[in-house]
């Protein structure tokens, strides 16, 4: 992919999330279990694990808000130098959303600490009597726990130092991987969406388009990193434009969406598509029918170039759920507007016999099209059963 120059920093704001959560656990000791430490293997060889001091559900709010903050950053930016590189034009909106999460976090922190002793007592009382002493003897003061619960955000803009001050190419090397990182994150979301909402389906609703719109928004906002991202944006626009309102997504339209997600789930495939499509004058007649796909392989091949560790996969799954939820509301609003528009023109249609005839012809055409769509859906299902991915 294109290697960004240091000038790209003029368009970026670096956002750092300093959000800490308390695990609610403390290391288990031999004395807790009535064991003789001298008769046990050394701690460098064996660990006894941890003891849970408080109900994990009481701490879930903090980890959920931390996850939401990360997803907000990834929605518009990309991971960079331990934080997030965010388009300057979208930085203030992101910081406002993070400030709202910070207020929620601080409110939850105050509530939790105010009832901290009660939380410990309730959790201890819920355990078998012979083990309640483990919790009561832990003696982790609320002040210590409060110091482990924090939510802070920093936003800075920076550039490479002048060569006469410091000569070092580390920042340029980091920027050279920015485009690849963006495609890596796109692949995570595409893979999660494909697995959750498209794989093995012969019909999906408009809600499934949410992650696709999220991919589009992210690549569009970060296209100054690599202008070839716009080729992917245009292809997504073409696919979205092919979706008919107020109807399930089936047949060739569904297959086109699925093929895009299969390709996007492999960073090398999406990179090749962007490189091949960018020189063309638009994608109106091209799209995936003329694209060069990578070698056919299972859509979830672990060697596809996306390192889906547990945390990244969880973030991608939550991101996909958030995107789908947002699109469901948008789709309902769009359908209501379309129905209102149809209601306004309906009296005009009914005012003449000629219009009635036209409606009859349209109904026949729609019935024929529905039959074609149903046949196409069955063909797609048969192809999927045979293990066809592209």
VOMI-962847 format. One record per residue (C-alpha): x, y, z; residue in one letter. Coordinates in steps of 0.1 Angstrom, whole numbers, plus 5000, padded with zeros to 4 digits. Each point is the difference from the previous one (the first is absolute). Layout:
# VOMI-962847
east, north, up, residuo
X, Y, Z, a
...
***
This chain:
# VOMI-962847
east, north, up, residuo
5000, 5000, 5000, x
5009, 5037, 4998, x
5025, 5011, 5026, x
4988, 5032, 5018, x
5024, 5029, 5003, x
5006, 5020, 5032, x
4975, 5025, 4986, x
4972, 4977, 5009, x
5005, 5010, 5036, x
4984, 5034, 4991, x
4967, 4982, 4996, x
5002, 4978, 5032, x
4994, 5004, 5037, x
5015, 4975, 5023, x
4975, 4988, 5027, x
5012, 4980, 5030, x
4976, 4981, 5022, x
5012, 4997, 5036, x
4972, 4978, 5014, x
5007, 4976, 5028, x
4978, 4974, 5016, x
5003, 4980, 5032, x
4998, 4962, 4995, x
4985, 4994, 5034, x
5025, 4973, 5006, x
5029, 4994, 5024, x
5028, 4974, 4998, x
4992, 4968, 5019, x
5026, 4990, 5025, x
5008, 4966, 5015, x
4989, 5013, 5034, x
4965, 5007, 4986, x
4997, 4963, 4993, x
5017, 4988, 5032, x
5030, 4987, 4981, x
5036, 4999, 5012, x
5019, 5024, 4976, x
5033, 4980, 5006, x
4984, 4969, 4986, x
4988, 5016, 4968, x
5019, 5005, 4967, x
5016, 5034, 4996, x
4977, 5028, 4988, x
5022, 5003, 4968, x
4987, 4965, 4991, x
4965, 4999, 5014, x
4973, 5026, 5005, x
4970, 4995, 5022, x
4979, 5025, 4981, x
4978, 5028, 5013, x
4970, 5004, 5023, x
4970, 5021, 4989, x
4992, 5026, 5026, x
4969, 5015, 4986, x
4973, 4990, 4976, x
5014, 5004, 4964, x
4966, 5014, 4989, x
5006, 5031, 5022, x
5031, 5008, 4979, x
4986, 4993, 4966, x
4989, 5036, 4995, x
5036, 5012, 5000, x
5013, 4975, 4975, x
4969, 5007, 4978, x
5007, 5037, 5000, x
5037, 4994, 4992, x
4990, 4978, 4971, x
4975, 5026, 4987, x
5027, 5026, 5001, x
5023, 4979, 4979, x
4973, 4992, 4975, x
4992, 5038, 4996, x
5037, 5006, 4992, x
5001, 4971, 4975, x
4968, 5012, 4983, x
5018, 5031, 4987, x
5037, 4993, 5006, x
5026, 4973, 5001, x
5024, 4986, 5026, x
5033, 5019, 5000, x
5029, 5002, 5024, x
4980, 4984, 5029, x
4971, 5024, 4995, x
4978, 5010, 4970, x
5007, 5022, 4970, x
4968, 5019, 4993, x
4991, 5023, 4971, x
5003, 5036, 5012, x
4966, 5008, 4985, x
4983, 4973, 5022, x
5021, 5004, 5032, x
4977, 5024, 5018, x
4970, 4979, 4994, x
5019, 4970, 5013, x
5012, 5018, 5031, x
4965, 5012, 5008, x
4988, 4964, 4999, x
5029, 4988, 5022, x
4992, 5028, 5025, x
4965, 4986, 5003, x
5014, 4965, 5007, x
5023, 5016, 5025, x
4971, 5015, 5019, x
4983, 4966, 5001, x
5031, 4984, 5012, x
5006, 5025, 5028, x
4963, 4997, 5011, x
5003, 4962, 5001, x
5033, 5002, 5019, x
4984, 5022, 5027, x
4971, 4977, 5003, x
5022, 4969, 5003, x
5024, 5015, 5026, x
4971, 5013, 5021, x
4987, 4965, 5004, x
5034, 4982, 4998, x
4999, 4984, 5035, x
4964, 4989, 4994, x
5011, 4984, 4967, x
5028, 4981, 5017, x
4977, 4988, 5028, x
4972, 4989, 4976, x
5025, 4980, 4978, x
5016, 4984, 5031, x
4965, 4990, 5013, x
4992, 4984, 4967, x
5029, 4976, 5002, x
5002, 4967, 5020, x
5006, 5007, 5037, x
5034, 4983, 5001, x
5014, 5024, 4973, x
4985, 5033, 5011, x
5030, 5008, 5021, x
5021, 5002, 4968, x
4981, 5031, 4990, x
4997, 5016, 5034, x
5037, 4997, 5007, x
5010, 5015, 4966, x
4999, 5036, 5014, x
5001, 5019, 4968, x
4990, 5036, 5010, x
4976, 5020, 4979, x
5027, 5027, 4996, x
5022, 4975, 4982, x
4972, 4988, 4978, x
4991, 5036, 4991, x
5035, 5005, 4989, x
4997, 4971, 4976, x
4968, 5014, 4983, x
5008, 5029, 4977, x
4988, 5015, 4967, x
5022, 5026, 4983, x
5004, 5011, 4964, x
5028, 5020, 4984, x
5000, 5015, 4965, x
5032, 5014, 4985, x
5014, 5009, 4966, x
5037, 4993, 4993, x
5025, 4998, 4972, x
5035, 4988, 4994, x
5028, 5020, 5017, x
5021, 5021, 4978, x
5031, 4981, 4987, x
5023, 5025, 5016, x
4984, 4991, 5034, x
4996, 4963, 4997, x
5007, 4977, 4970, x
4978, 4970, 5004, x
4977, 4982, 4975, x
4977, 4982, 5025, x
4970, 5022, 4993, x
5003, 4996, 4963, x
5002, 4962, 5003, x
4969, 5000, 5023, x
4981, 5021, 4974, x
5010, 4976, 4972, x
4979, 4973, 5017, x
4969, 5022, 5005, x
4982, 4989, 4968, x
5006, 4964, 5008, x
4987, 5004, 5036, x
4968, 5016, 4986, x
4994, 4971, 4977, x
5008, 4976, 5028, x
4973, 5015, 5022, x
4976, 5001, 4970, x
5006, 4963, 4996, x
4992, 4992, 5036, x
4966, 5018, 4997, x
4993, 4984, 4966, x
5009, 4965, 5012, x
4978, 5004, 5031, x
4971, 5013, 4980, x
5003, 4973, 4974, x
5000, 4973, 5026, x
4972, 5015, 5021, x
4976, 5014, 4974, x
5007, 4986, 4965, x
5017, 4966, 5000, x
4975, 4973, 4991, x
4971, 5024, 4997, x
4976, 5002, 4970, x
4984, 5032, 5013, x
5010, 5028, 5023, x
4983, 5033, 5011, x
5013, 5035, 4995, x
5013, 4999, 5035, x
5029, 4979, 4988, x
5012, 5029, 4979, x
5011, 5019, 5032, x
5036, 4987, 5001, x
5004, 5005, 4962, x
4990, 5037, 5005, x
5025, 5002, 5029, x
5028, 4986, 4978, x
4990, 5026, 4974, x
5001, 5029, 5025, x
5033, 4990, 5014, x
5018, 4996, 4966, x
4984, 5032, 4987, x
5012, 5020, 5031, x
5035, 4986, 4998, x
5004, 5001, 4962, x
5026, 5027, 5003, x
5023, 4973, 5013, x
4996, 4982, 4967, x
4979, 5014, 4972, x
4993, 4965, 4987, x
4976, 4994, 5029, x
4976, 5021, 4980, x
4997, 4971, 4975, x
4987, 4978, 5027, x
4977, 5027, 5012, x
4985, 5003, 4965, x
4995, 4963, 4998, x
4981, 5000, 5033, x
4979, 5028, 4987, x
4992, 4979, 4969, x
4990, 4970, 5021, x
4979, 5021, 5024, x
4982, 5016, 4971, x
4990, 4966, 4987, x
4980, 4992, 5032, x
4963, 5004, 4994, x
4980, 5018, 5027, x
4975, 4982, 5023, x
5010, 4965, 4988, x
5023, 4973, 5013, x
5034, 4999, 4984, x
5003, 4968, 4979, x
5014, 4987, 4967, x
5026, 5018, 4981, x
5000, 5030, 5023, x
5006, 4978, 5030, x
5028, 4981, 4982, x
5017, 5033, 4990, x
5000, 5011, 5036, x
5013, 4966, 5011, x
5028, 5001, 4974, x
5011, 5034, 5011, x
5002, 4989, 5036, x
5019, 4969, 4991, x
5025, 5021, 4982, x
5001, 5027, 5027, x
5007, 4973, 5027, x
5033, 4994, 4983, x
5022, 5032, 5001, x
5021, 4989, 4970, x
4969, 4995, 4979, x
4985, 5034, 5008, x
5034, 5016, 4994, x
5002, 4984, 4966, x
4965, 5010, 4992, x
5007, 5037, 5010, x
5032, 5000, 4979, x
4983, 4986, 4969, x
4968, 5020, 5002, x
5015, 5034, 5009, x
5014, 5008, 4965, x
4966, 4993, 4984, x
4976, 5029, 4993, x
4974, 4989, 5025, x
4986, 4966, 5008, x
4964, 5003, 4987, x
5004, 4972, 4975, x
5028, 4981, 5016, x
4998, 4991, 5037, x
5008, 4965, 5010, x
4991, 4984, 4967, x
5032, 5014, 4986, x
5021, 4999, 5031, x
5030, 4978, 5005, x
4993, 4978, 5030, x
5026, 4982, 5021, x
5002, 4963, 4997, x
4968, 4983, 5012, x
5002, 4988, 5036, x
4977, 4998, 5030, x
4988, 5034, 5011, x
5012, 4993, 5036, x
5035, 4986, 4992, x
5021, 5010, 5029, x
5029, 5007, 4976, x
4980, 5026, 4982, x
5022, 5027, 5015, x
4978, 5012, 5028, x
5013, 4993, 5036, x
4967, 4996, 5018, x
5010, 4999, 5036, x
4973, 4996, 5026, x
4999, 5037, 5009, x
4999, 5012, 4964, x
4974, 4975, 4990, x
4978, 5011, 5030, x
5004, 5036, 4989, x
4991, 4992, 4964, x
4969, 4980, 5011, x
4988, 5029, 5022, x
5007, 5025, 4973, x
4980, 4979, 4975, x
4971, 4999, 5025, x
5001, 5037, 5006, x
5001, 5007, 4963, x
4970, 4977, 4993, x
4980, 5016, 5027, x
5006, 5035, 4986, x
4990, 4989, 4965, x
4968, 4984, 5012, x
4987, 5033, 5012, x
5012, 5018, 4968, x
4983, 4974, 4979, x
4967, 5004, 5018, x
5001, 5038, 4996, x
5008, 4996, 4963, x
4972, 4975, 4995, x
4975, 5023, 5018, x
5010, 5029, 4977, x
4996, 4978, 4969, x
4966, 4988, 5011, x
4989, 5036, 5007, x
5011, 5011, 4965, x
4981, 4971, 4984, x
4969, 5009, 5020, x
5001, 5035, 4985, x
5001, 4988, 4964, x
4976, 4971, 5004, x
4968, 5021, 4993, x
5015, 5011, 4967, x
5006, 4964, 4990, x
4964, 4991, 5008, x
4985, 5029, 4980, x
5003, 4985, 4966, x
4995, 4966, 4983, x
5033, 5004, 4982, x
5018, 5003, 5033, x
4982, 4969, 5013, x
5012, 4981, 4969, x
5035, 5012, 5006, x
4998, 4988, 5036, x
4988, 4966, 4988, x
5030, 4997, 4977, x
5023, 5011, 5028, x
4984, 4974, 5023, x
5006, 4973, 4974, x
5036, 5011, 4995, x
5005, 5000, 5038, x
4986, 4965, 5002, x
5023, 4988, 4973, x
5030, 5016, 5017, x
4990, 4985, 5033, x
5000, 4966, 4984, x
5034, 5006, 4985, x
5013, 5012, 5034, x
4987, 4968, 5017, x
5016, 4978, 4973, x
5033, 5019, 5004, x
4999, 4996, 5038, x
4996, 4963, 4996, x
5030, 4999, 4976, x
5021, 5020, 5025, x
4990, 4976, 5028, x
5010, 4970, 4979, x
5033, 5016, 4991, x
5007, 5007, 5037, x
4992, 4964, 5009, x
5027, 4990, 4975, x
5026, 5021, 5018, x
5001, 5029, 4975, x
5014, 5032, 5014, x
5007, 5023, 4971, x
***
